[in-house]
């Protein structure tokens, strides 16, 4: 029998996710999986869910059955008119409806945001066009009441345009907006000259909306104009109100009052289930960990490390960027020089890749590195590792620590954002506070000491593997946020 929470989700109008990334079609980090996970579980709960993203080259390559929807159309972008086409990526059915916006120049590139030379210089035009094109097709896709759920700075102009330029147009009066802030470290800063270039009314360029220290700040525009603003963990919602956590937007977040809500992301616990995972060497479950020992041996073989069951194996999986705490790991010479083994999986900044490869060359019997991140290797890494390193500078939510716990890999993580919300110190992992190698090493050596007590370590693994990180609870919380947006002015 449906619960009251389930009925509340089913009774909601459609939600359209406006996003620059969506798994598996376009992905650089956790944003793609967070949006696709939320949309998928909203659809399963009975709410119609749609997603709109740019038609990057990666989308064409991973979704060959693209179907045009309607005729090509033009989008006013400041003084120019740009050609656009809506295409269906995934048909409605068991999962969400997924659509992509095509442009012959803006998105037919190798990267989503930039290339080896840096960010694309016209990103403001690319994503300004994407938002305006999406607004153009929205009344066709969801006529009447709907929630427009924009994600991060790339889509943050949508609430502003709805308030300033689309408010009196037919088909938009019943739209309500929610903005998700996944990573406040990226805000979309551009010179003021983009205002007429994107067709933004100059009255929006003031301290209350778009202007930020002499620049146009696209994330600020969304924060200032959305009906509700969500970030991806309760702890991170509190951090956004501080100078360190708000990255200069703390006053804009303070102004929201109770319209700022923190909702923890989830993971697909069917996909991330060691008892049924076909991508790992052997299946296992809490209480029956023989398969995990086989996974560890296979992982050690794959990276050329000695197959030692009792040698603790640390894993790192994620973007090679400062945010992920690589400076802290590389500065932890005592830990890196210990008898433990280490495997690093990730892609990103060249300097970190080169530093990790240098470590591997210096200690090939203890350190393995794979700079070609794939889902399959991540599954095998979580299944074979004993511990996970996440000494993040900041971590709004984080998904890897949830997956690791499901696979009995105990996290050693900094007490920030979603890491603080999903790891219990001394119970399912080990937390530390200062963003510095000594603090990280202290927590890591606490973990190594605990690892030597096999009975206590087994209990910790069992507790971690039984944690519920499913999307279902998040979907119910988002339903409450959407209802508040619908009831607002």
C-alpha positions in Angstrom: 0.0 0.0 0.0 1.4 3.4 -0.9 2.6 5.5 2.0 1.7 9.2 2.5 5.2 10.1 1.3 4.8 8.0 -1.8 1.4 9.6 -2.6 2.9 13.1 -2.1 5.5 12.3 -4.8 2.9 10.9 -7.2 0.7 13.9 -6.8 3.4 16.4 -7.8 3.5 17.9 -11.3 6.3 17.0 -13.7 9.9 18.0 -12.8 12.3 19.0 -15.6 16.0 18.8 -14.7 18.1 21.4 -16.5 21.7 20.1 -16.3 25.1 20.3 -18.0 25.8 16.7 -17.2 23.7 13.5 -17.1 25.0 10.0 -16.6 25.8 8.0 -18.8 25.8 10.5 -21.7 27.9 13.4 -20.4 30.0 13.2 -17.3 33.1 14.9 -15.6 32.3 14.1 -12.0 29.5 13.4 -9.5 27.0 15.9 -11.0 26.0 13.6 -13.8 25.3 10.7 -11.5 23.5 12.9 -8.9 21.1 14.3 -11.4 20.4 11.0 -13.2 20.0 9.2 -9.9 17.5 11.7 -8.6 15.5 11.8 -11.8 15.5 8.0 -12.0 14.1 7.5 -8.6 11.6 10.3 -8.9 10.3 8.5 -12.0 10.2 5.2 -10.1 8.3 6.9 -7.3 5.6 8.0 -9.7 6.5 11.6 -10.5 7.1 12.3 -14.2 10.7 13.3 -14.5 12.5 14.8 -17.6 16.1 15.9 -18.2 17.5 18.4 -20.6 21.2 18.7 -21.4 23.4 20.0 -24.2 24.0 17.7 -27.2 27.7 17.3 -26.7 29.8 15.1 -28.9 29.8 12.5 -26.1 26.0 12.4 -26.2 26.0 11.7 -29.9 28.6 8.9 -29.4 26.8 7.2 -26.5 23.2 7.6 -27.7 23.1 6.7 -31.4 19.3 6.5 -31.6 18.7 10.3 -31.3 15.2 11.3 -32.5 14.5 14.9 -33.5 11.5 16.4 -31.7 9.7 19.1 -33.8 11.3 21.4 -36.3 14.6 23.3 -35.8 14.1 26.7 -34.3 16.0 29.9 -33.5 17.0 31.2 -30.0 17.5 35.0 -29.5 20.9 35.3 -27.7 21.5 39.0 -27.2 21.9 40.7 -30.7 22.2 37.3 -32.5 19.8 34.5 -33.3 21.2 31.0 -32.9 20.0 27.8 -34.5 18.7 25.0 -32.2 17.2 21.6 -32.4 15.6 19.4 -29.7 16.4 15.7 -29.8 15.1 12.9 -27.7 17.9 10.8 -26.1 15.9 8.4 -24.1 12.2 7.7 -24.6 9.7 7.8 -21.7 9.2 4.5 -20.1 10.7 2.9 -17.0 13.2 5.7 -16.7 13.1 9.5 -17.1 12.6 11.2 -20.5 16.0 12.7 -21.6 16.3 15.4 -24.2 19.3 17.2 -25.7 19.6 20.7 -27.2 21.8 20.8 -30.4 23.8 23.6 -31.7 26.2 23.2 -34.7 29.1 25.0 -33.0 28.6 25.4 -29.2 28.6 21.7 -28.3 30.3 19.8 -31.0 33.6 19.8 -29.1 35.8 17.2 -27.4 35.3 18.6 -23.9 32.2 19.7 -22.0 33.7 22.8 -20.5 37.2 23.1 -21.9 40.2 21.3 -23.3 43.9 20.9 -22.5 44.3 24.7 -22.9 41.7 25.6 -20.3 38.0 26.6 -20.2 36.3 27.5 -23.5 36.2 31.3 -23.8 32.6 31.3 -24.9 31.1 29.2 -22.0 28.8 32.1 -21.1 27.3 32.0 -24.6 27.2 28.2 -24.7 25.3 27.8 -21.5 23.3 31.0 -21.9 22.1 29.6 -25.2 21.4 26.2 -23.6 19.2 27.8 -20.9 17.2 30.0 -23.4 16.7 27.1 -25.8 15.5 24.9 -23.0 13.0 27.6 -21.9 11.8 27.8 -25.5 10.8 24.1 -25.7 9.6 23.8 -22.1 5.9 24.6 -22.8 5.9 21.8 -25.4 7.3 19.2 -23.1 5.4 20.1 -19.9 2.4 22.3 -20.6 0.9 23.7 -17.4 2.2 23.3 -13.8 5.7 22.0 -13.6 8.9 22.3 -11.5 12.0 23.5 -13.4 15.0 22.1 -11.4 18.2 23.8 -12.5 21.6 22.4 -11.5 24.7 24.5 -10.8 25.9 27.7 -12.5 25.5 26.3 -16.1 21.7 26.3 -15.7 21.4 29.0 -13.0 20.2 31.7 -15.4 16.9 29.8 -15.9 15.2 31.2 -12.8 16.4 34.7 -13.6 15.1 34.6 -17.2 11.8 33.2 -16.0 11.4 36.2 -13.6 12.7 39.0 -15.9 12.0 38.1 -19.5 9.5 35.2 -19.6 7.2 36.1 -16.7 4.4 37.5 -18.9 4.7 35.0 -21.8 2.0 32.3 -22.2 3.1 28.9 -20.9 5.4 30.1 -18.1 3.1 31.4 -15.4 2.7 28.0 -13.7 6.4 27.1 -13.6 8.2 27.1 -10.3 12.0 26.9 -9.9 14.4 25.1 -7.7 18.2 25.5 -8.0 20.6 22.8 -6.8 24.1 23.9 -5.7 26.3 20.9 -6.2 29.7 22.6 -6.1 29.8 26.3 -5.0 33.5 26.5 -5.9 32.4 26.9 -9.5 30.1 29.9 -10.0 30.4 31.1 -13.5 32.3 34.4 -13.2 32.3 36.6 -16.3 32.9 40.2 -17.3 29.9 42.6 -17.2 30.0 42.7 -21.0 28.1 39.4 -21.2 24.9 41.1 -20.0 23.9 42.5 -23.4 25.6 39.6 -25.1 23.1 37.2 -23.5 20.1 39.5 -23.7 20.0 40.0 -19.9 18.3 43.2 -18.9 20.8 45.6 -17.3 18.6 46.0 -14.2 19.6 42.4 -13.3 23.2 43.5 -13.0 23.1 44.8 -9.4 24.3 43.5 -6.0 20.9 41.8 -5.4 21.1 39.6 -8.4 23.9 39.2 -11.0 26.7 41.6 -9.9 29.5 40.2 -7.7 32.6 42.4 -7.1 32.5 43.9 -10.6 31.7 40.6 -12.3 28.6 38.8 -13.5 28.1 35.8 -11.3 25.7 33.3 -12.9 25.3 31.1 -9.8 24.4 34.2 -7.8 21.7 35.1 -10.3 20.1 31.7 -9.8 20.4 31.8 -6.0 18.8 35.2 -6.0 15.8 34.4 -8.2 14.9 30.7 -7.6 11.9 29.8 -5.5 13.9 27.3 -3.5 17.6 26.5 -3.3 18.9 23.1 -2.4 22.4 21.8 -1.7 23.4 18.2 -1.5 23.8 17.6 2.3 22.6 19.2 5.5 26.1 19.9 6.7 27.0 21.6 3.4 23.9 23.9 3.8 25.4 25.1 7.0 28.8 25.5 5.4 27.4 27.7 2.6 26.6 30.3 5.3 30.3 30.7 6.1 33.0 32.7 4.2 35.0 29.6 3.7 32.1 27.4 2.6 30.2 30.0 0.7 33.1 31.0 -1.6 32.0 34.7 -1.4 28.3 34.0 -1.8 27.6 33.5 1.9 25.5 36.6 2.1 23.3 35.5 -0.8 22.8 32.2 0.9 22.0 33.9 4.2 19.4 36.0 2.5 17.5 32.8 1.6 16.6 32.0 5.1 14.6 28.7 5.3 14.4 28.6 1.5 17.9 27.0 1.6 17.6 23.3 2.3 20.3 20.6 2.5 19.3 17.1 1.1 21.8 14.3 1.0 22.3 12.7 -2.3 21.9 8.9 -2.6 23.3 6.0 -4.6 21.6 3.3 -6.6 21.9 0.4 -4.1 21.1 -2.1 -6.8 24.0 -1.0 -8.9 26.3 -0.7 -5.9 25.6 -4.0 -4.3 28.5 -6.4 -3.8 26.1 -9.4 -3.5 24.9 -8.9 -7.1 27.7 -6.9 -8.8 28.7 -8.6 -12.0 31.7 -6.2 -12.5 33.7 -7.5 -9.6 35.8 -10.7 -9.3 33.6 -12.4 -6.7 30.3 -11.5 -5.1 30.1 -11.1 -1.3 27.9 -9.7 1.5 28.1 -8.7 5.1 28.7 -11.9 7.1 30.2 -13.7 4.1 33.4 -11.9 3.1 35.3 -14.6 1.3 34.5 -13.0 -2.0 36.0 -9.7 -0.8 39.3 -11.5 -0.2 39.3 -12.8 -3.7 38.5 -9.3 -5.0 41.4 -7.9 -3.0 43.8 -10.5 -4.5 42.5 -9.8 -8.0 43.0 -6.0 -7.5 46.5 -6.5 -6.2 47.4 -8.7 -9.3 45.9 -6.1 -11.7 48.1 -3.3 -10.3 51.2 -5.5 -9.9 51.2 -5.5 -6.1 52.1 -8.5 -4.0 49.0 -10.5 -3.0 49.1 -10.1 0.7 45.7 -10.6 2.4 46.7 -9.0 5.7 48.4 -5.9 4.2 46.0 -3.0 4.4 45.1 -1.6 1.0 44.1 2.1 0.7 42.1 3.3 -2.3 41.6 6.8 -3.8 38.9 7.3 -6.5 38.0 10.6 -7.9 39.0 13.7 -9.9 42.7 14.6 -9.6 42.1 18.1 -8.2 43.0 20.1 -5.1 39.4 19.8 -3.8 39.8 16.1 -3.4 42.7 16.5 -1.0 45.5 15.2 -3.1 47.9 17.8 -1.7 47.2 16.4 1.8 47.8 12.8 0.6 51.0 13.7 -1.2 52.2 15.5 1.9 51.6 12.5 4.2 55.0 11.0 3.8 54.8 8.9 6.9 51.7 7.1 5.7 52.9 6.8 2.1 56.1 5.3 3.5 54.3 2.7 5.6 54.0 -1.0 4.7 50.4 -0.4 3.5 49.5 -0.6 -0.2 47.9 2.2 -2.1 45.9 2.4 -5.4 44.9 5.7 -7.1 42.2 5.9 -9.7 41.2 9.1 -11.3 41.8 11.7 -14.0 42.2 15.5 -13.9 45.1 17.9 -13.4 48.3 16.8 -15.0 50.5 17.8 -12.0 48.7 15.4 -9.7 48.9 12.6 -12.3 52.6 13.1 -12.7 53.1 13.2 -8.9 51.2 9.9 -8.4 53.2 8.2 -11.2 56.4 9.3 -9.6 55.2 7.7 -6.3 54.5 4.5 -8.3 57.9 4.5 -9.9 59.5 4.9 -6.4 57.5 2.1 -4.8 56.0 -0.2 -7.5 55.4 -3.0 -5.0 53.2 -0.8 -2.8 51.6 1.9 -5.0 49.4 1.4 -8.1 48.0 4.2 -10.4 45.4 4.2 -13.1 44.8 7.6 -14.7 42.0 6.3 -17.0 38.9 6.4 -14.8 36.2 3.8 -15.7 33.2 2.6 -13.8 34.3 -1.0 -14.0 37.6 -0.3 -12.3 35.9 1.8 -9.7 33.6 -1.1 -8.8 36.6 -3.5 -8.6 38.5 -0.9 -6.5 35.7 -0.6 -3.9 35.3 -4.3 -3.8 39.0 -5.0 -3.2 40.1 -2.1 -1.0 40.2 -2.2 2.8 40.2 1.6 3.2 39.2 4.7 1.2 41.0 8.0 1.3 38.8 11.2 1.1 40.7 14.1 2.7 38.7 16.6 0.7 39.2 20.3 1.1 35.4 20.5 0.8 32.9 17.9 -0.3 29.3 19.1 -0.7 28.0 15.5 -0.7 30.3 12.9 -2.1 29.2 9.5 -3.5 32.4 7.5 -3.2 32.3 7.2 0.6 28.7 5.7 0.3 29.8 3.2 -2.3 32.9 2.3 -0.3 30.9 1.5 2.8 28.5 -0.7 0.9 31.6 -2.7 -0.2 33.2 -2.8 3.2 35.9 -0.3 2.4 36.2 1.9 5.5 36.6 5.7 4.7 39.3 7.9 6.2 37.8 11.4 5.5 37.8 15.0 6.4 34.8 16.1 8.5 33.1 18.3 5.9 29.9 18.4 3.9 28.4 15.1 3.1 31.3 13.2 4.5 30.3 14.4 8.0 26.7 13.4 7.3 27.5 9.8 6.0 30.4 8.6 8.1 30.3 8.0 11.9 33.8 8.4 13.4 35.0 5.2 14.9 31.9 3.4 13.8 31.8 3.3 10.0 35.0 5.3 9.3 37.6 7.7 10.6 37.2 11.5 10.4 39.6 14.4 11.0 39.2 18.2 10.9 42.2 20.2 9.8 43.0 20.3 6.1 46.6 19.2 6.7 48.8 16.1 6.3 49.3 15.6 10.1 45.6 15.5 10.8 45.0 13.1 7.9 47.8 10.8 9.0 46.5 10.7 12.6 43.2 9.5 11.3 44.8 7.0 8.9 47.0 5.5 11.6 44.0 5.2 13.9 42.4 3.2 11.1 45.5 1.0 10.6 45.5 0.3 14.4 41.8 -0.7 14.2 42.6 -2.9 11.2 44.9 -5.0 13.3 41.9 -6.1 15.5 40.2 -8.4 13.1 37.1 -8.9 15.2 36.5 -5.2 15.7 37.3 -4.5 12.1 34.8 -7.1 11.0 32.1 -5.4 13.1 32.9 -2.0 11.6 32.7 -3.5 8.1 29.4 -5.1 8.9 27.9 -1.8 10.3 29.1 0.1 7.2 27.8 -2.4 4.7 24.3 -2.2 6.3 24.0 1.6 6.0 21.1 2.8 3.9 22.2 5.4 1.3 19.4 4.9 -1.1 17.7 7.7 -3.2 14.3 6.9 -1.8 14.5 9.2 1.2 16.0 12.0 -0.8 13.1 11.8 -3.3 10.7 12.3 -0.4 12.6 15.3 0.8 12.7 16.8 -2.7 8.9 16.4 -2.8 8.6 18.6 0.2 10.8 21.3 -1.4 8.8 21.2 -4.6 5.6 21.5 -2.7 6.9 24.6 -0.9 7.9 26.1 -4.3 4.5 25.4 -5.7 2.8 27.0 -2.7 5.0 30.1 -2.8 4.3 33.4 -4.6 
